[in-house]
Amino acid sequence: MKDQQENKKFHYHIITFGCQMNKNDSERIESIFESMNMISTDKPEEADVILMNSCSIRESAEDRIYSFSHEFAKLKETKPNLIVAVTGCMPGRDKDGTLRKRLKGVDLFFPTKDVIMMPKWLSELNPELRPIDLELDYLSVKPHVKSKFQAFVTIQTGCNQFCTYCVVPYARGMEVNRPLKDILDEVKSLVNDGCLEITLLGQIVNHWLAKEDDKFSPNNPYTQNDFAKLLWELNQIEGLERIHWTAPHPIHMDDEVIDALTLPKQLNFIHLPVQSGSSKILKKMNRKHTRELYLEKIKKIREKKPDIAIGTDIIVGFCDETDEDFAETISLYQECDFDISYTAKYSTRSGTTADKAFADNITQDEKKKRWFELQHLMEDIVLRKNQLYLNKEVSVLVDTFKNGMCGGNSREMKRINFPGDKALIGKIVKVIITEAGHWILWGKVL
């Protein structure tokens, strides 16, 4: 009987919602499952453990969790030993149990920081599952990286900003910064395994702060900003070709961080969320920057790197946003000439300051109208900007191959497709652009 138990294979199935940080957290959770000798499956019906890594940024993301929980509750009727777990932002912000009550058939409901307890809880629910001891900090768990040549590296979690619309400080807690040595060791290990590109993750990534005993190189040219110092240190790692980071806050884009955009391994792209072009609305959002400050940062960035591509995040229909406020967002968008924007229609999130203090008083129809206006503006600008790449040479890290076509991102985070071979996956190649659409550029290998 004991041999049968040892030979039995247990399977896990992970569903990840939301941002890149959630994806990186799921990679750590995969490492934990594999340390428990469990095997991944793409089919929920084959799983012994189903884990949903939740997002609370928008109501629609939480609604999907509720829907899945009901599906898996039905699955448990035919598979009574199935364990269903929910982690991520939903448990982190569920202070009174209201969210959990709406879930059906969920056995474990815990915030991300408690992932280290998961093996213990799973083995208590199913003694056949192998318990393991983990580090005290879940960030010290080595992620299970699916791509050898690209990886996310979390340098910070949590947030101290308390934007009035945002659940992150409640869901993930206050800012926690990883030690310099841990970050450098993780990146060096990835590069030794063949990684060419890393994306640094943090809720306010450019507010990463060093620990007292962190030791930077004596010849590091930056003296004031810890994040700029970190970027320089990463640029010294031989074999690493590309560095990207998301998402910074305008108030922490000081002169050293802006200068670090010129470091050789830095992608020629920055994603800098603005959220609104109206200083009145920004104040109501508690963004801590004005329209004028944001425009000043963009000007400095373009002076330092004139050809850099810039993306942003915008929320339309925030509480009390007038036509005049929205017109300011449109004019800021035009002045910044963004390469891309991720635009969201505001939805109130329970527990936030905006939910408690402000009325969600912009109609859904008006939110939708403003969203489409920004979307059409973005599409016009994107198409115009993409035409500038015609007959130009770009550097592409190939990450896909299908039906004779390779695909990858340029250093400007433009999506490039070109005829090629599967052997090019994981390679950086030079491509000359022959055709430019809204979202994809086509070319041929030089």
C-alpha positions in Angstrom: 0.0 0.0 0.0 2.9 2.4 0.9 4.5 1.7 -2.5 1.2 2.5 -4.2 1.0 5.8 -2.4 4.6 6.7 -3.3 4.1 5.8 -7.0 0.8 7.7 -7.3 1.1 11.0 -9.2 -0.7 14.0 -8.0 -1.6 16.8 -10.4 -2.1 20.6 -10.0 -3.8 23.1 -12.2 -3.1 26.9 -11.8 -5.3 29.7 -13.2 -3.7 33.1 -13.1 -5.6 36.4 -13.3 -4.3 39.9 -13.6 -0.9 41.5 -13.8 2.7 40.3 -14.5 3.4 40.2 -10.8 0.6 37.6 -10.4 2.1 35.6 -13.2 5.5 35.7 -11.4 3.8 34.7 -8.1 2.3 31.7 -10.0 5.7 30.7 -11.2 6.8 30.6 -7.5 3.7 28.5 -6.7 4.6 26.1 -9.5 8.0 25.6 -7.9 6.3 24.8 -4.6 4.0 22.2 -6.3 7.0 20.6 -8.1 8.9 20.5 -4.8 5.9 18.5 -3.5 6.5 16.0 -6.5 3.3 17.2 -8.2 2.8 17.4 -11.9 1.1 20.3 -13.9 -2.0 19.6 -15.9 -3.8 21.8 -18.3 -7.1 20.0 -17.6 -8.9 20.9 -14.3 -10.8 17.6 -14.3 -7.4 15.8 -14.0 -6.1 17.9 -11.1 -5.9 17.0 -7.4 -5.4 20.6 -6.5 -6.8 23.6 -8.4 -5.3 27.0 -7.5 -6.7 30.3 -8.7 -4.3 33.3 -8.3 -6.8 36.1 -8.2 -6.8 39.8 -9.2 -9.0 42.5 -7.6 -8.1 45.5 -9.8 -11.4 45.2 -11.7 -14.8 43.7 -10.7 -14.8 41.6 -13.8 -11.7 39.7 -12.6 -13.4 38.8 -9.3 -16.6 37.8 -11.1 -14.6 35.2 -13.1 -13.2 33.7 -9.8 -16.8 33.4 -8.5 -17.9 31.7 -11.7 -14.9 29.2 -11.7 -15.6 28.4 -8.0 -19.1 27.3 -8.9 -17.7 25.2 -11.8 -15.2 23.5 -9.6 -17.8 22.9 -6.8 -19.7 20.8 -9.4 -16.4 19.0 -10.2 -16.0 18.1 -6.5 -19.3 16.2 -6.6 -17.6 13.6 -8.8 -14.1 14.1 -7.3 -14.6 14.6 -3.6 -10.8 14.7 -2.8 -10.2 17.7 -5.1 -8.8 20.7 -3.2 -9.6 24.1 -4.5 -7.5 27.1 -3.4 -7.7 30.8 -4.0 -4.7 33.1 -3.4 -3.7 36.6 -4.7 -5.4 39.9 -4.2 -8.9 38.8 -3.3 -8.0 37.1 0.0 -5.5 39.9 0.7 -8.2 42.5 0.8 -11.1 40.4 2.2 -10.9 41.7 5.8 -14.4 40.7 6.9 -14.9 37.5 4.9 -17.5 39.1 2.5 -15.7 37.9 -0.6 -15.1 34.4 0.6 -18.8 33.9 1.4 -19.6 34.3 -2.3 -17.2 31.5 -3.3 -18.5 28.0 -3.5 -16.4 24.9 -2.8 -13.2 26.7 -2.0 -11.0 24.8 0.6 -8.1 27.3 1.0 -8.4 31.1 0.8 -5.1 32.9 1.6 -3.1 36.1 0.6 0.0 35.8 -1.5 2.3 36.3 1.5 1.0 33.1 3.1 1.9 30.9 0.1 4.7 29.5 2.2 2.1 27.8 4.3 0.4 26.1 1.4 2.3 22.7 1.5 1.3 22.3 5.2 -2.3 23.1 4.6 -2.5 20.9 1.5 -1.0 17.9 3.4 -3.5 18.4 6.2 -6.4 18.3 3.7 -4.8 15.3 1.9 -2.2 13.4 3.9 -1.0 11.7 0.7 0.4 15.0 -0.5 4.1 15.5 0.5 4.7 18.4 2.9 7.8 20.5 2.6 9.5 23.3 4.6 9.8 26.6 2.9 11.7 29.9 3.5 10.1 32.5 5.7 9.6 34.8 2.7 7.7 33.6 -0.4 9.9 35.9 -2.6 12.9 33.7 -1.8 11.2 30.8 -3.5 12.8 30.4 -6.9 10.2 30.7 -9.7 9.5 28.0 -12.2 10.4 29.8 -15.4 8.7 28.5 -18.5 10.8 30.5 -21.0 14.6 30.0 -20.7 15.3 33.3 -22.5 12.8 35.7 -20.8 11.9 36.0 -17.2 10.0 38.2 -14.7 12.0 39.2 -11.5 10.0 40.7 -8.6 12.1 43.3 -6.7 9.3 44.7 -4.6 5.8 44.0 -3.6 3.1 46.0 -1.8 2.4 49.7 -2.1 2.4 52.8 0.2 0.7 55.2 -2.2 -3.0 54.6 -1.5 -4.4 55.9 -4.7 -8.1 56.2 -3.8 -9.3 53.8 -6.6 -6.8 51.0 -5.9 -7.0 47.8 -3.8 -3.3 47.0 -3.9 -2.2 48.3 -0.5 -5.1 46.4 1.1 -4.5 43.2 -1.0 -0.7 43.1 -0.9 0.1 45.2 2.2 2.8 47.8 2.5 6.0 48.1 0.4 8.5 45.3 0.9 11.8 45.5 -1.0 14.0 42.5 -1.8 17.7 42.7 -0.9 20.1 43.6 -3.6 22.0 40.4 -3.4 18.9 38.3 -3.8 17.9 40.2 -6.9 21.4 40.0 -8.5 21.7 36.3 -7.6 18.4 35.4 -9.2 19.2 37.3 -12.3 22.7 35.8 -12.6 21.1 32.3 -12.1 18.6 33.0 -14.9 21.4 34.3 -17.2 23.5 31.2 -16.5 20.5 29.2 -17.7 20.2 31.1 -20.9 18.0 34.1 -20.1 18.5 37.1 -22.4 15.7 39.5 -21.1 14.4 40.3 -17.7 11.4 42.4 -16.6 11.7 43.9 -13.1 8.4 43.9 -11.3 7.2 46.1 -8.4 4.0 47.9 -7.6 6.0 51.1 -7.7 9.1 49.5 -9.3 11.2 52.7 -9.4 10.7 53.2 -5.6 12.8 50.1 -4.8 14.9 50.9 -1.8 18.2 49.2 -0.8 18.6 47.6 2.6 21.2 49.1 5.0 23.7 46.3 4.4 23.3 46.2 0.6 26.6 46.8 -1.1 26.8 48.5 -4.5 29.9 48.5 -6.7 32.3 51.3 -5.8 32.3 52.5 -9.4 28.5 52.7 -9.6 27.9 56.2 -11.2 24.6 56.8 -9.4 24.7 58.2 -5.9 21.2 59.2 -4.9 18.6 56.8 -6.3 18.7 53.1 -5.3 16.7 52.0 -8.2 19.1 53.7 -10.7 22.0 52.0 -8.8 20.3 48.6 -9.2 19.8 49.2 -12.9 23.5 49.9 -13.4 24.5 46.8 -11.4 22.2 44.7 -13.6 23.8 46.2 -16.7 27.1 44.8 -15.6 25.9 41.2 -15.8 27.5 39.5 -18.8 25.1 37.6 -21.0 22.1 39.6 -20.1 21.0 41.5 -23.2 17.7 43.3 -22.3 16.3 44.9 -19.2 12.7 46.2 -18.9 10.8 47.3 -15.8 7.2 48.1 -14.9 5.4 50.0 -13.5 7.1 53.2 -12.3 5.4 56.2 -10.6 6.0 59.7 -12.1 7.0 61.1 -8.7 9.9 58.7 -8.5 11.2 59.4 -12.0 14.1 61.5 -10.8 17.1 62.6 -13.0 19.1 59.5 -12.1 16.3 57.1 -13.1 15.7 59.0 -16.3 19.5 58.9 -17.0 19.4 55.1 -16.5 17.1 54.8 -19.5 20.3 55.4 -21.5 22.1 52.3 -20.1 23.0 49.9 -22.9 20.8 47.0 -21.9 17.7 49.1 -21.1 14.8 48.6 -23.6 14.0 51.6 -25.7 10.5 51.7 -24.0 9.0 52.9 -20.7 5.5 52.4 -19.4 4.7 55.4 -17.2 1.1 55.4 -15.9 -0.6 58.8 -15.8 -4.3 57.8 -15.1 -5.7 61.2 -16.0 -4.8 64.4 -17.7 -6.7 66.6 -15.2 -4.9 67.8 -12.1 -8.3 68.0 -10.3 -9.0 64.3 -11.0 -5.4 63.3 -10.2 -5.8 65.0 -6.8 -9.1 63.1 -6.2 -7.3 59.9 -7.2 -4.5 60.8 -4.7 -1.9 60.2 -7.4 0.5 62.7 -5.8 1.5 64.2 -9.2 -0.1 66.9 -11.3 -0.6 67.2 -15.0 2.3 69.6 -15.1 4.7 67.3 -13.3 3.9 64.4 -15.6 4.5 66.5 -18.7 7.8 67.7 -17.3 8.9 64.1 -16.7 7.9 63.1 -20.3 9.9 66.1 -21.6 13.0 65.1 -19.6 12.7 61.5 -20.8 12.5 62.6 -24.5 15.4 65.0 -24.1 17.5 62.1 -22.7 16.2 59.5 -25.3 14.4 61.2 -28.2 13.4 58.0 -29.9 12.1 56.2 -26.9 8.6 54.6 -27.1 6.3 55.5 -24.2 3.2 53.7 -22.9 0.8 54.7 -20.2 -2.3 53.7 -18.1 -5.5 55.8 -18.1 -8.8 55.5 -16.1 -11.8 57.1 -17.7 -15.0 57.9 -15.9 -13.5 58.4 -12.4 -15.8 60.0 -9.8 -16.9 63.5 -10.8 -14.8 63.5 -14.1 -16.4 66.2 -16.2 -16.3 66.6 -20.0 -13.6 69.3 -19.3 -11.5 66.9 -17.2 -11.7 64.3 -20.0 -10.8 66.9 -22.6 -7.6 67.5 -20.5 -6.8 63.8 -20.7 -7.2 63.9 -24.5 -4.9 66.9 -24.8 -2.3 65.4 -22.5 -2.4 62.2 -24.6 -1.8 64.2 -27.8 1.0 66.2 -26.2 2.8 63.1 -24.9 2.2 61.3 -28.2 2.0 57.9 -26.5 2.9 54.8 -28.4 0.3 52.8 -26.5 -2.2 53.1 -23.7 -4.1 50.7 -21.5 -7.4 52.4 -20.8 -9.8 51.2 -18.1 -13.4 52.2 -17.4 -13.5 53.1 -13.7 -15.2 50.5 -11.5 -15.5 51.0 -7.8 -13.7 48.5 -5.6 -15.1 47.8 -2.1 -12.8 48.9 0.7 -11.1 51.6 -1.2 -11.2 55.3 -0.3 -13.1 56.1 -3.5 -15.7 53.5 -2.7 -16.2 55.0 0.8 -16.0 58.7 0.1 -17.0 59.3 -3.6 -20.0 58.6 -5.7 -19.4 56.5 -8.8 -21.5 59.1 -10.7 -20.4 58.7 -14.3 -22.8 56.5 -16.3 -21.6 53.3 -18.0 -22.6 54.8 -21.4 -20.5 57.9 -20.8 -17.5 55.7 -19.6 -17.8 53.6 -22.7 -18.0 56.7 -24.9 -14.8 58.2 -23.4 -13.1 54.8 -23.6 -13.8 54.6 -27.4 -12.7 58.2 -27.9 -9.3 57.4 -26.3 -9.1 54.1 -28.1 -9.6 55.7 -31.5 -7.0 58.4 -30.7 -4.5 55.8 -29.7 -5.1 53.8 -32.9 -4.5 56.8 -35.1 -1.3 57.7 -33.3 -0.1 54.1 -33.2 -0.6 53.7 -37.0 1.2 57.0 -37.7 4.1 56.1 -35.5 4.4 52.6 -36.9 4.9 53.9 -40.4 8.1 55.5 -39.2 9.6 52.0 -38.9 9.2 51.2 -42.6 12.6 50.2 -44.1 14.3 50.5 -40.7 16.3 47.9 -39.0 15.0 46.6 -35.5 16.4 44.1 -33.0 13.9 41.4 -32.2 13.9 38.7 -29.5 12.1 35.8 -31.1 9.5 34.2 -28.8 7.1 32.4 -31.1 7.0 30.3 -34.3 3.8 29.2 -36.2 3.1 28.4 -39.8 6.5 29.5 -41.0 6.3 32.9 -39.2 8.5 34.0 -36.3 7.3 36.6 -33.8 8.9 38.7 -31.1 9.2 42.2 -29.6 11.6 44.9 -30.7 13.5 47.0 -28.1 10.6 49.5 -28.5 8.1 46.7 -27.5 6.6 46.7 -31.0 5.4 43.3 -32.1 7.3 42.1 -35.1 6.4 39.1 -37.4 8.6 37.8 -40.1 9.2 34.5 -42.1 11.7 32.4 -40.3 12.6 29.1 -38.7 11.6 27.5 -35.3 15.4 27.4 -34.5 15.3 31.2 -34.1 13.1 31.0 -30.9 15.2 32.4 -28.1 17.5 34.3 -30.4 17.9 38.1 -31.0 17.9 38.8 -34.7 18.0 41.9 -36.9 14.9 42.5 -39.0 14.1 45.1 -41.6 10.5 46.4 -41.5 8.6 46.0 -44.8 5.0 46.6 -43.7 3.4 48.4 -40.7 -0.1 47.9 -39.3 -1.8 49.1 -36.1 -0.5 46.4 -33.8 2.0 44.4 -35.8 5.0 45.2 -38.0 6.1 42.8 -40.6 9.6 42.4 -41.9 12.4 40.1 -43.1 15.6 38.9 -41.4 18.7 40.7 -42.5 
